[in-house]
Amino acid sequence: MIPFLIFVAFGLVLAIFLTQSRERSGNWIQFFAKGKEAGFTIKDMEQLRKLVATCNIKDPVAIFKSQKQFEIIVRSMVNSVRLSGERNDPSIQHFLSKLFDYFKKIEMEASESKSRISNSRQISEGQPLRILVAGTGVYKSEVVKNFGNYLTIARPVSSKNAATMQWNGVKISIYFWREDDAGYVFDAEIIDEVFSKGISSLKLEHNDSLFRTQKRKSLRVKFRKPAFLYLINDGDNPHRLEKSAGLRCMLEDISDTGCAFRVNGQASVGLRFKVQFSLDRVPICMPATVRSIEHNQESNISLVRMEADPLPMGTRNHILCEVFDMLPEEDEDELPFRVLEEEADAISGTADQDQEVRND
């Protein structure tokens, strides 16, 4: 009985699509099937159908095959939300979130296919490395020279192991993370200890079988903007917007899963902070945990990388608007602290509102 009802429901939906759409071009049956494969619901597909018509896309199926076509759809939705003032409507934010999820997926797949590497000859000079020596420990190094038949890396260093270690003939595992790509690992054997570019280095043969490990989870973009930093104490509401200035910092990049910033002094891995800034005159609060720090002793400035807590849907969507360059240029860089209480509550969001929409 249930399969029969599902069959009837699909038939009715297809009938609605075919009767409501008077465009002669395009295959709406394929459009519905592709949307279902992509994870969109029947309600989502009706909204997508309206966007396709609004954007005058002749072939509706094309939005699931082309980054450019799907970007037109997302931009249209973002502009509609900005103009209508319905930014705080949970159902609209939920649909926009699904659009961004799919857009992010096809963007990352396309980017990964272009940026991935297959052998050690493609590793860039200066690439940071982690060297694992079985039974000894983990060392830090970097690529000094990558030319010809050999890969030359800086002599590995470790605060826990002796610097007098003899490396010739040692078998190692090399781990590294490529910016905007993924992590890689390969095994190698040290051929010789040499000096290269005036640096004590190790020479090893190339490896044509790199193993690609953890992929990146988000798209990051360069994002240079002043922001304020606040320490999160136990019992604090991490998403609450602060209305007074905190410790000034400069954002360097941003994604929906975190950010990087430069700040005077030195922090510690594991500390909890929230970063507050503005996007298109909208206050953004990103609570996060420090994951890595690069401290310059001469300038006493640290580059801090943060992993964000799960963000309210509206906040995440607004950040993704910036990631995909869908916001207008700002004249105002400073964070507007004088925010109405109702606006602060709406931006902070609640998990209950998001959950209600997900359950519908």
PAMARKOL-152149 format. One line per 10 residues: their letters; for each residue x negated, y negated, z negated of C-alpha. Coordinates in steps of 0.5 Angstrom, whole numbers, plus 500, padded with zeros to 3 digits. Each point is the difference from the previous one (the first is absolute). Example, Ala and Ser with C-alpha at 12.3 -4.5 7.8 and 13.67 -1.06 7.14 Angstrom:
% PAMARKOL-152149
AS	475/509/484; 498/493/502
//
This chain:
% PAMARKOL-152149
MIPFLIFVAF	500/500/500; 494/495/498; 496/501/506; 507/499/504; 501/493/497; 493/498/501; 501/502/507; 506/496/501; 497/494/496; 494/500/505
GLVLAIFLTQ	505/500/506; 504/494/497; 493/496/499; 498/502/507; 507/497/502; 499/494/497; 494/499/503; 502/501/507; 506/496/499; 497/494/496
SRERSGNWIQ	494/499/505; 502/498/507; 493/499/502; 500/505/506; 492/501/499; 497/504/495; 502/507/497; 503/499/493; 501/507/499; 492/501/500
FFAKGKEAGF	500/493/496; 504/504/495; 496/506/500; 493/497/499; 503/495/495; 502/506/496; 493/504/501; 497/493/497; 504/501/494; 505/494/501
TIKDMEQLRK	507/502/498; 507/499/504; 501/493/496; 492/498/502; 501/502/507; 506/495/501; 496/495/497; 495/501/505; 505/501/506; 502/493/498
LVATCNIKDP	493/497/500; 498/504/507; 506/496/503; 498/493/497; 493/501/502; 502/502/507; 496/506/500; 502/504/507; 498/507/498; 502/501/492
VAIFKSQKQF	495/506/500; 494/496/501; 500/497/493; 498/507/497; 495/501/505; 496/493/501; 497/496/494; 502/493/504; 507/502/501; 501/502/493
EIIVRSMVNS	497/494/497; 505/496/504; 505/503/496; 497/499/493; 498/493/502; 507/499/502; 503/502/493; 495/496/496; 502/494/504; 507/502/499
VRLSGERNDP	499/501/492; 496/493/500; 505/496/503; 506/503/497; 497/499/493; 502/507/498; 493/502/498; 503/502/493; 505/505/503; 498/507/497
SIQHFLSKLF	503/504/506; 497/495/505; 493/501/497; 501/508/500; 501/500/507; 494/495/502; 496/505/495; 502/506/505; 498/496/506; 493/498/497
DYFKKIEMEA	499/507/498; 501/502/507; 496/494/503; 494/502/495; 500/507/502; 499/499/507; 495/494/499; 496/504/496; 500/506/505; 498/496/506
SESKSRISNS	495/497/496; 497/506/497; 500/503/507; 495/494/502; 496/500/494; 498/507/498; 493/503/501; 498/507/502; 493/500/498; 494/497/496
RQISEGQPLR	497/496/506; 507/495/500; 498/498/492; 499/493/500; 493/497/497; 501/498/493; 506/505/499; 500/501/492; 499/508/499; 501/504/494
ILVAGTGVYK	495/506/499; 502/506/497; 494/505/498; 503/506/497; 498/501/493; 497/494/499; 505/494/501; 503/495/505; 495/494/502; 501/494/504
SEVVKNFGNY	497/498/507; 502/497/507; 498/501/507; 494/496/502; 499/502/507; 504/504/505; 496/501/506; 498/506/504; 500/507/497; 500/498/493
LTIARPVSSK	504/496/495; 496/496/495; 503/499/493; 497/496/494; 497/504/495; 506/502/495; 500/497/493; 504/502/494; 500/497/493; 500/507/497
NAATMQWNGV	495/503/504; 492/499/501; 498/496/505; 494/504/501; 504/506/503; 496/504/506; 506/499/506; 496/504/506; 504/506/502; 506/499/495
KISIYFWRED	507/502/502; 505/494/499; 507/499/501; 501/493/503; 507/496/498; 502/493/503; 506/496/501; 501/496/507; 504/494/499; 507/500/504
DAGYVFDAEI	499/507/501; 499/506/495; 495/504/496; 495/505/503; 495/505/497; 494/504/503; 495/504/498; 492/499/502; 493/502/498; 495/495/499
IDEVFSKGIS	494/500/505; 495/495/497; 499/494/496; 498/494/504; 500/493/499; 505/496/505; 501/493/501; 496/499/494; 504/505/496; 499/506/496
SLKLEHNDSL	504/505/504; 502/507/502; 501/503/507; 505/505/502; 502/503/506; 507/498/503; 506/504/499; 506/501/505; 505/503/496; 503/495/495
FRTQKRKSLR	505/502/495; 506/494/500; 502/500/493; 505/495/496; 503/495/505; 502/493/498; 507/499/498; 501/493/502; 499/495/505; 495/494/497
VKFRKPAFLY	499/493/503; 495/495/499; 504/495/495; 496/494/497; 505/496/496; 499/497/493; 503/504/494; 501/501/493; 498/505/495; 503/503/494
LINDGDNPHR	498/505/495; 506/505/499; 501/502/492; 504/506/498; 507/498/499; 500/495/506; 505/500/506; 494/501/505; 505/497/506; 502/494/496
LEKSAGLRCM	498/493/503; 495/496/496; 502/492/500; 493/498/498; 493/500/503; 496/506/499; 493/502/502; 499/497/507; 497/505/505; 500/501/508
LEDISDTGCA	504/505/503; 495/504/506; 505/505/502; 507/503/499; 505/506/501; 506/502/497; 496/505/496; 495/495/497; 495/494/501; 493/498/500
FRVNGQASVG	498/493/497; 493/497/498; 500/497/493; 495/497/495; 497/505/495; 500/507/500; 506/505/498; 501/507/499; 503/506/504; 506/502/497
LRFKVQFSLD	502/493/497; 508/498/501; 501/493/504; 505/497/504; 499/495/506; 504/495/501; 501/496/507; 505/497/505; 502/503/507; 504/495/504
RVPICMPATV	502/496/493; 502/506/497; 496/502/493; 497/507/500; 498/504/494; 496/506/501; 498/504/494; 494/505/501; 495/504/497; 492/498/502
RSIEHNQESN	497/506/504; 493/497/502; 496/494/499; 494/497/504; 496/495/495; 495/496/503; 496/498/494; 497/494/503; 506/496/502; 504/504/494
ISLVRMEADP	506/501/505; 503/507/500; 504/503/506; 506/504/497; 504/505/503; 507/501/497; 505/506/501; 507/497/499; 506/503/496; 506/502/504
LPMGTRNHIL	503/493/502; 507/498/500; 503/501/507; 501/493/502; 493/498/497; 497/506/504; 504/498/507; 497/493/499; 493/502/500; 501/504/506
CEVFDMLPEE	503/494/503; 493/497/499; 496/507/502; 503/500/507; 500/492/501; 507/499/500; 500/494/495; 499/493/502; 494/496/499; 500/497/493
DEDELPFRVL	498/492/498; 500/502/493; 495/504/497; 501/499/492; 505/505/497; 507/496/498; 501/501/493; 506/496/499; 505/506/502; 507/500/498
EEEADAISGT	501/506/495; 505/503/505; 495/500/506; 495/503/495; 505/506/498; 501/501/507; 493/501/503; 498/504/494; 505/505/501; 503/506/497
ADQDQEVRND	499/507/501; 507/501/498; 502/496/506; 495/504/505; 502/506/497; 508/499/501; 498/498/508; 496/507/501; 506/504/497; 505/497/505
//
